Amino acid sequence: MLDIGYSLGMAMPARAARRTADAVFAHLQTAIVSGELAPGEKIDPEAVGELLDVSRTPIREALLRLEADGLVERVPYRGAIVRGVDLRLAEETAAVRLHLEGLAVRLAMARLTDATLDAMAATLDDLARLEADPGYEPEEWNRLNDRFHGALYEAAACPSLTKPLQALNAQAARIRIHFDVRRGPAAKDHRAILAACRSGDPERAARAAQLHILHTHLRLTGGEDVDPASALGAAAALAGIALRDEHGV
């Protein structure tokens, strides 16, 4: 016969340990995203333990999660190091996303319903509330962002296109988590995408989605222009985006 008291007694400490690891993860994630912990800086588990008054176990778990998210890397003889952004990977990811996103939005336009558009608007309202919340969590922002773009992918009804896009978006989310997206153009761009979708104009909607990817890439990487000979420059040219007009390139 199962000893219920024993089972609950085992579960409660497990839940407490998970909450502790979550708190350590949130603290370190915030420190990395805010720049308090700079790329290349070593994370000292002993110092973290003293600061947060926790044992090594939740710190180890938090570091494993940060490593999985691409925020931390293990370096021999140094330990856990804050990872910087791979700018080449970020540019290549943005280039392919820009190209595929335009096609996905064009396909979606013929199938978008008022219910889908209203759901997208509700998601943007959720994003706005999250961005105003002092307890803002980047992971929740990524989840809502995926829901917004995912509505378009579902309407596109082309898994051969949207599955690679979802994989690319997962990579972009790992890059994006290094930054505070509230300071970027996402909110304005998302509203522009929704307005373009409501207009019923596929070209306008596709362009709004593609400009959103370009704007976000430039904001996240701190760039002000795009090399026309780069992958992103080629994708923009293929999309008919005049970089000189848009960004002074």
C-alpha positions as CSV (number, residue, x, y, z in Angstrom):
1,M,0.0,0.0,0.0
2,L,1.3,3.4,-1.0
3,D,2.3,5.6,2.0
4,I,0.7,8.9,1.0
5,G,2.3,10.8,3.8
6,Y,5.7,9.7,2.7
7,S,5.0,10.5,-1.0
8,L,3.8,14.0,-0.1
9,G,6.8,14.4,2.1
10,M,9.1,13.6,-0.8
11,A,7.3,15.8,-3.3
12,M,7.3,18.9,-1.2
13,P,11.1,19.1,-0.8
14,A,11.4,18.4,-4.6
15,R,9.1,21.3,-5.4
16,A,11.0,23.5,-3.0
17,A,14.3,22.6,-4.6
18,R,12.8,23.3,-8.1
19,R,11.6,26.8,-6.9
20,T,15.1,27.5,-5.6
21,A,16.7,26.5,-8.9
22,D,14.1,28.6,-10.7
23,A,14.9,31.6,-8.5
24,V,18.7,31.2,-9.2
25,F,18.0,30.8,-12.9
26,A,15.9,34.0,-13.0
27,H,18.5,36.0,-11.1
28,L,21.4,35.0,-13.4
29,Q,19.3,35.3,-16.5
30,T,18.3,38.9,-15.6
31,A,22.0,39.7,-14.7
32,I,23.1,38.5,-18.2
33,V,20.3,40.1,-20.2
34,S,20.8,43.4,-18.4
35,G,24.5,43.4,-19.0
36,E,25.4,43.2,-15.3
37,L,27.2,40.0,-16.2
38,A,29.1,40.8,-19.4
39,P,30.1,38.3,-22.2
40,G,33.2,36.4,-21.2
41,E,32.7,37.0,-17.5
42,K,33.0,34.0,-15.2
43,I,30.0,33.0,-13.0
44,D,31.4,32.0,-9.6
45,P,29.0,29.5,-8.0
46,E,30.4,30.2,-4.6
47,A,29.7,33.9,-4.9
48,V,26.2,33.2,-6.2
49,G,25.6,30.9,-3.3
50,E,26.7,33.5,-0.8
51,L,24.6,36.2,-2.5
52,L,21.4,34.2,-2.7
53,D,22.0,32.0,0.3
54,V,21.6,28.8,-1.6
55,S,23.5,25.5,-2.0
56,R,25.5,24.4,-5.0
57,T,22.8,22.1,-6.3
58,P,20.3,24.7,-7.5
59,I,23.1,26.8,-8.9
60,R,24.3,23.8,-10.9
61,E,20.8,23.2,-12.2
62,A,20.4,26.9,-13.1
63,L,23.7,26.9,-15.0
64,L,22.7,23.9,-17.0
65,R,19.4,25.7,-18.0
66,L,21.4,28.8,-18.9
67,E,23.7,26.7,-21.0
68,A,20.8,25.1,-22.8
69,D,19.4,28.6,-23.6
70,G,22.8,29.6,-25.1
71,L,23.5,32.2,-22.4
72,V,26.4,30.3,-20.7
73,E,29.1,28.1,-21.9
74,R,31.5,25.7,-20.1
75,V,35.2,26.6,-20.7
76,P,37.9,24.1,-19.6
77,Y,39.8,25.3,-16.4
78,R,37.5,28.4,-16.1
79,G,34.0,27.0,-15.5
80,A,30.8,28.7,-16.5
81,I,31.3,31.8,-18.7
82,V,28.7,34.2,-20.0
83,R,28.4,33.5,-23.7
84,G,28.4,36.3,-26.2
85,V,26.2,36.5,-29.3
86,D,27.5,34.8,-32.5
87,L,26.9,37.7,-34.9
88,R,27.5,35.6,-38.0
89,L,24.9,33.0,-36.8
90,A,22.5,35.8,-35.9
91,E,22.8,37.4,-39.3
92,E,22.3,34.0,-41.2
93,T,19.3,33.2,-39.0
94,A,17.8,36.6,-39.7
95,A,18.4,36.3,-43.5
96,V,16.7,32.9,-43.9
97,R,13.8,34.0,-41.6
98,L,13.3,37.2,-43.6
99,H,13.0,35.2,-46.8
100,L,10.7,32.4,-45.5
101,E,8.6,34.7,-43.3
102,G,7.5,36.7,-46.4
103,L,6.4,33.6,-48.2
104,A,4.5,32.3,-45.1
105,V,2.7,35.6,-44.6
106,R,1.7,35.7,-48.3
107,L,0.3,32.2,-48.0
108,A,-1.5,33.1,-44.7
109,M,-3.3,36.1,-46.1
110,A,-5.9,34.1,-48.1
111,R,-6.8,32.1,-45.0
112,L,-6.8,34.6,-42.2
113,T,-10.1,34.9,-40.4
114,D,-11.5,37.7,-38.2
115,A,-11.2,35.2,-35.3
116,T,-7.5,34.7,-36.0
117,L,-6.8,38.4,-36.3
118,D,-8.6,39.1,-33.1
119,A,-6.6,36.4,-31.4
120,M,-3.4,38.0,-32.7
121,A,-4.5,41.3,-31.3
122,A,-5.2,39.7,-27.9
123,T,-1.7,38.3,-27.9
124,L,-0.2,41.7,-28.6
125,D,-2.3,43.0,-25.6
126,D,-0.8,40.2,-23.5
127,L,2.7,41.2,-24.7
128,A,2.1,44.8,-23.8
129,R,1.0,43.9,-20.3
130,L,4.0,41.6,-19.9
131,E,6.4,44.4,-21.0
132,A,4.9,46.7,-18.4
133,D,5.2,44.1,-15.6
134,P,8.1,44.7,-13.2
135,G,8.4,40.9,-13.0
136,Y,8.9,40.7,-16.8
137,E,10.3,37.3,-17.9
138,P,12.0,37.0,-21.3
139,E,10.9,33.4,-21.7
140,E,7.3,34.4,-21.4
141,W,7.8,37.1,-24.0
142,N,9.2,34.5,-26.4
143,R,6.2,32.3,-25.8
144,L,3.8,35.0,-26.6
145,N,5.9,36.1,-29.6
146,D,5.7,32.5,-30.9
147,R,2.0,32.5,-30.4
148,F,1.6,35.7,-32.5
149,H,3.8,34.5,-35.4
150,G,2.4,31.0,-35.0
151,A,-1.1,32.2,-35.9
152,L,0.3,33.3,-39.3
153,Y,2.1,30.0,-39.8
154,E,-1.0,28.0,-39.0
155,A,-3.0,30.0,-41.5
156,A,-0.3,29.5,-44.1
157,A,-1.1,25.7,-43.9
158,C,2.3,24.7,-45.4
159,P,4.3,22.6,-42.9
160,S,7.2,22.2,-45.3
161,L,7.7,25.9,-45.0
162,T,6.6,26.6,-41.4
163,K,8.6,23.8,-39.7
164,P,11.9,25.2,-40.8
165,L,10.7,28.7,-39.8
166,Q,9.8,27.4,-36.3
167,A,13.3,25.9,-35.9
168,L,14.8,29.2,-37.0
169,N,12.6,31.1,-34.6
170,A,13.8,28.9,-31.8
171,Q,17.4,29.8,-32.7
172,A,16.4,33.5,-32.8
173,A,14.8,33.2,-29.4
174,R,18.1,32.0,-28.0
175,I,19.8,35.0,-29.4
176,R,17.0,37.4,-28.4
177,I,17.2,36.3,-24.8
178,H,20.5,38.1,-24.5
179,F,18.7,41.4,-24.8
180,D,15.8,43.3,-23.2
181,V,13.4,43.3,-26.2
182,R,11.3,46.0,-24.5
183,R,13.8,48.5,-25.7
184,G,13.5,47.4,-29.3
185,P,11.1,47.9,-32.2
186,A,9.1,44.7,-31.6
187,A,5.9,46.2,-30.2
188,K,5.6,48.8,-33.0
189,D,6.5,46.2,-35.7
190,H,4.0,43.7,-34.4
191,R,1.2,46.3,-34.6
192,A,2.3,47.1,-38.1
193,I,2.1,43.5,-39.1
194,L,-1.4,43.1,-37.6
195,A,-2.6,46.3,-39.3
196,A,-1.2,45.1,-42.7
197,C,-2.9,41.7,-42.2
198,R,-6.2,43.4,-41.5
199,S,-5.8,45.5,-44.7
200,G,-5.9,42.3,-46.8
201,D,-2.9,43.4,-48.8
202,P,-0.4,40.4,-49.0
203,E,2.5,42.5,-50.2
204,R,2.1,45.0,-47.4
205,A,1.8,42.3,-44.8
206,A,4.8,40.4,-46.1
207,R,6.9,43.6,-46.1
208,A,5.8,44.5,-42.6
209,A,6.9,41.0,-41.4
210,Q,10.2,41.1,-43.2
211,L,11.0,44.6,-41.9
212,H,10.3,43.4,-38.4
213,I,13.0,40.8,-38.7
214,L,15.4,43.3,-40.2
215,H,14.7,45.9,-37.5
216,T,15.0,43.4,-34.7
217,H,18.3,42.0,-36.0
218,L,19.8,45.5,-36.3
219,R,18.6,46.4,-32.8
220,L,19.9,43.2,-31.2
221,T,23.3,43.3,-32.8
222,G,23.8,47.0,-32.4
223,G,24.3,47.5,-36.1
224,E,23.1,50.5,-38.1
225,D,23.4,49.0,-41.6
226,V,23.6,45.8,-43.5
227,D,26.4,44.7,-45.9
228,P,24.7,44.3,-49.3
229,A,27.0,41.4,-50.0
230,S,26.0,39.6,-46.8
231,A,23.4,36.9,-46.5
232,L,21.0,39.4,-44.9
233,G,21.7,41.9,-47.6
234,A,21.0,39.4,-50.3
235,A,17.7,38.3,-48.5
236,A,16.6,42.0,-48.2
237,A,17.4,42.6,-51.9
238,L,15.4,39.5,-52.9
239,A,12.5,40.8,-50.8
240,G,12.7,44.2,-52.6
241,I,13.8,46.1,-49.5
242,A,15.9,49.0,-50.5
243,L,18.4,49.2,-47.7
244,R,19.6,52.6,-48.6
245,D,16.1,54.0,-48.3
246,E,15.2,52.0,-45.2
247,H,18.4,52.3,-43.2
248,G,20.7,54.7,-44.9
249,V,23.0,51.9,-46.1
